[in-house]
Amino acid sequence: MNKEASLKLSSYISQKIIENPPVVNYTSSELEKEMKKYPKEQLDALVEEGYYQGDFETFFVVKKLCDLLNIWDYADDDYLKKLFASAKCLKKSDFCEDKYLKNIKVPTVSNGNILLTNACYEKGEFFQYDMPKLSEELVVPKLGFFNKRVFFPSVYEGNMPWVSVCPSEVNSMQIDVDKAEGRCLVLGLGLGYYPYIISHFEKVKSITIVEISEKIIILFEKYILPQFEHRDKIKLVHADAIEFMKTVERDEYDYCYADIWEGQVDGAPLYAQIKGHESRLPYTRFAYWIEDEIKWYIENA
């Protein structure tokens, strides 16, 4: 399977997960019964082939997903091995230890067509826990599922999920967390996950958040910001981030983190506009959400 074919298949799997997330229903007894069907020699062979990473639950559930989506009919051995190797059974206990999820609780409230609430993943429900590496020769989605039902803060615009503190959001931000220092500028509020995490750093002195949606700001200020231990560091600005950047002065911020796009396609032009300010603001260090994926898209679109 070449890269183009792997991208096409991965896009198909991703679209199925977005449209109607597949759920593999299973019990502990079913899992145990299934495991007994595999003698040690067969499991050892699967390890050698790259299909089995030592966690039978992950192997079993991903195998069921391949049945549900008929992935066997489209993928070759190399694709399947990589798909199985990158898949994860995430533990609810580990996920809920995240500092934001542990300390920030949200009610179900709305402001116009914006709904703040708690969404959930059912046990065995598939999602992408991180962005795929588009620069690799064989591109597979990073599939994950929880071993128990999990709730997490989310914002809906109408019936459409807009932003959530889910594994993909948390994982895709981690690469840029430690970069924050001094006077920080954050473009895009969401649920305030990134500002919350960096606000705990002693090296972060202040955080200015620019958000275009006044409705989101109102909900955040009323229900989420009061729970921030270091809310004294936070300043909210209601503005368009692209327009706001034109007003930023040469030595106003030490660090800027941009996260105002949904993915690499809509992010590409916005990324280019913000990146254009780097030469004008030499004392500001810039970081961008899913930058590698956006750069790949710009180079290959």
N, C-alpha and C positions, 0 to 999 in steps of 0.2 A: 504493500500500500504506500503510495507516495504522499507527499505533504498535502497536495490539493484534495486528494480523496479523504485523508484524515480530517481535514478542516470541514469538508462537507458532512461527514458522518458526525463529527463533534457538534456541528451546528444543528443537525437533526436531533441529536440527544438533548442538547440545550433547549431547543424549541419545545420539545415534548415536556421537559421539566417546567418551563415557563407557563405553557398552556394549561397543563393538567398534571401536576407533580405525581409521578408514579409512587405508589406505596406498596411495600412488600409486607404483608401481614404474617406474623409468625409468633410462636410462643417459645418459651425456654425448653419445654418438653419436645416440641417439634425440632428445635435446633439440635438438641441432644440426640434425638432419634436419627436425624439425618447424618450427624457426625459419625455414628456407629457404622454407617454404610461405607465409610472410607477407612480401610486398613492403613496402618502406619506407612507401609511401602508405597501406597498410592498417594498419600499426602506428601511423602518425601519426593516423589516424582513430580508432583505439582509444584513443590518448592523449587526444584531444579529447573522446571520449565518456566517459572516466573509467574505462575497463576496464584500461588498461595504464599502469603507472607507471614504465616504463623497464627493468624486470627481467623478461626473458622467462621465466626459470625459474619465477618466482612465478606469472606469468600462466598458463603451461602447466599447472602442477601444480594450481592452484586450478580451472582449467577442467576438468581431469580429475576433481576432487572433485565438482564440480557434476554431472558425468555419473554418478558413482558413487551419489550421494545423490538424484539427480533434482531438484536444486534449481531447475533451469530451469522445471520444471512449477509451482512454487509462488511464485517470486519475480518481482517486476516489475523494470524497468530500474533504478530508483532504488536498490532493495535490492541488486541485483547489483553495481552500480557501487561502492557503499559497501563491500560484502563484498570485492571485488577490491582496492579502495584500501587497506583496513586489513590485508589478509593480508601475511604476511612469510615469506620464506625466511631462516631464521636460520643464521648461520655457526657451525659447531662451534668454530672457533678463537676467535671473539668470546665465545661463551658460556663456554668453559673458562678465559677470562682473569679471570672473576669471582674475587675474592680467596678466598672460601670454597672454591670448587671447585678452585682452584689449590693450596691448602694443606692442606685437610682430606681425608683418605682414610679410607674406612670398609671394614671387613671384612664378610663375611657371617656373622652370629652371631645367635642367638636367645635370648630370655628368656621362657619360657612360650610364649604365643601371639603374642608380639611379635618380629618379624624385622627386623633391621637389615641392609641389603644395598645393592646398586647396581642400580637399574632402568635401562631404556634406551628411547630413541626410535629407531626404525629410520629410515633415510633415506626421506623422503617420507611419514612417519607424521604425521597431523594431531593437533594439540592446540590448546588456547586459551592463548596466550602472555600474556594479561592479561584483566582483567575488562572486560566490555562496559559502555559508558556507558548506564545505564538511564534517565538523565534526558533523553537525546536523543529527538527525535521519531521517528527511525528507528533501531531497535536491531539491530545486527548483531554476531555473535561475532567476536572478534579471533583469527583463525585463523593458525597458524604451523606450519612444518615445518622440519626440518634437512636440509642438503644432504649430511650423512654421519651414520652411526650415532653416537649420543651416550649416554654413561653418566652417571648422577647419583645421589647418595645418596638413599635412600628407606627408609621404615619401613612395614611391613605389619602389620596386625592380622588374624591368620588369613590368608585369601586376599585381603583387601581392602587396597589402598594407603591409608595413613593420612596421611602427610605426606612430601613430597619437596622437594629443592632443585632444582626445575624452573623453567622460564622464568616461568610464571604466579605462582609463589610469590615469586621474586626480584623481578619487576617490580611486583607489587602491594604490596611492602613499601617500595619505594624512596622513595615520597612521604613516609614517616615516618622515614627514616633520619637525616636531618640535624637533626631536632627533638631528638634525645637529648642530654642534658647533665646534669652533676652526678651526684646519687645516683639511679640509674635502677631502676625496678621493671618487670619484664617478666612478664606473665601468660601462661603457655603456653611450653613449651620446644621441642617439635618436635625438629628436628635442630640447634637452636641457631644457625640462620643469622643471625637479627636480633641476638642478643647478640654473636655473633662480629664482625659488621661494626661495630657501635657501640663495641665494646671497644677498637678502634684509635684512637678519638677522644681527644685529650688532654683535651677538655672533659668527657668521661665519667669520673667518679671511681670509681663502683662500680655493679655490676649484680646485683640480686637477682632470681632467676628462680623463679617459683612454678609447680609442675607437679603435677598430680593423680596421674599414673601413676608408681608407684615403679619399674616395670619399665623405663620409658623413662629415668628418672633413672640407674638402675644402668648401662644400656648407654652412656648419654652420658658418665657419669663415668669409665667404664673405657676407652672407645674413642675418644671425640671430644674431651672437655675437655683431655686431656693435650696435644693438638695446638694448643690456643689459645695464641698468643703472650702474651696478657695475661690468663691464667687467674687471676691474683691478684686481678683485679677481680670475679670471679664468685663468687656465693653461691647455692647451690641450696636451695630449700625444698620439701619434699613436703607439699602441702596443696591443698585445693580453693580456686581463685582467688576465688570469690564469698565464701566464708567468710573467707578471708585478708584481703580488703579491709575487712572489718568491724573488723579489729584494727589497721589502719594509722593511725598518729598524724598529727596536723595538719601537722607539719613534718618528717616522716620521709623523704620522697622529693621530688626536684625534678621528676621526669618518670615517667610511667607509660604503658607500651605494652601494650595488650590484644590477644591473639590466641588465643582459646580456643574458636573456633567453626569449623565447616566451610564455612559459607556464610551468606547473609543471612537465610535462614529460621530456622535454629537459632540464629543469632547475635543476632537481634532482642531476645529477652528477656534474654539475657546482657548485651548491650550496654546495655540500659536499666538493669539492676541496677548495673553498674559506673559508668555515667554518673551515677547517683544520688549517688555519693560526691564528685563534683566540688565541690559547694557546701560540703561538710564539709572538703575538703582544698584550700583556696584557693591554697596555695603549690606545688601539684603540677600540672604541665602534663600533660594527657591526650592520647593518640592511640590510634586504634583501627584494626585491620586491616579493610579494605574498608568504611570508615565510610560513604562516599557511597552504596554499594549497600544497606547496611542501612537507612539513613535513607529511601532511596527505597522500600524494601520496607515499612517501617513506615507511610509516608504513603499507600501505594497498596494495601496488603494488604486 
